[in-house]
């Protein structure tokens, strides 16, 4: 492979990594953070991020001390709902999964006598907890946050099951 071809290959691989990481963000991140995650330098990472902003894939927030980038969470949710619809699972299977996620949250609410992941995090101030129990509660709070997001998406996929069905035939124009 020539040096130019190798450089283009590295460039493409770096851009692909930036795109992949940027689209999977669950919270706003700086270009430096994304560059670090992708193992690519700041300048090229920032250029890719700006193109993604221009294309409407990402949003940029300049209101803080550092510029952050984040995906369009509505677009992410819609794409995930479509993936669920197209995954081969039935609406009944998704409904069962939804019930399992809600049951898990109710179990945590009962076990820790709290109503939210942040209330669970608030229990970490209890001086009687061991380091292992603190770690467990932090992990459960993270999982709880994740399940709450999944519940919204799975619930949307169930409610909009028919709407999310892939189009099998092009619509015919009425005469």
GILIN-V744095 format. One line per field, one symbol per residue. phi: phi as a letter, one per 40 degrees, with the letter a starting at -180 (. if undefined). psi: psi as a letter, one per 40 degrees, with the letter a starting at -180 (. if undefined). Layout:
phi=???
psi=???
This chain:
phi=.cccccccccccccccccdccccbcbadbcccccccccgbccdccccccccccdcgcbbbbbcccbcbbacccccdcccccccccccgcccccccccdcccccdccccdcdbfbbaccccdcccccccccccccccccccccccdcccccdccccccccbdcccdcccbcccccc
psi=hiddddddddddddddddddddeeheihiidddddddefiidddddddddddddeediihhedadihiiiihdddddddddddddeeeiidddddddddddddddddddddefieiddddddeeeheeiidddddddddddddddddddddddddddddfdddehihdiiihhi.
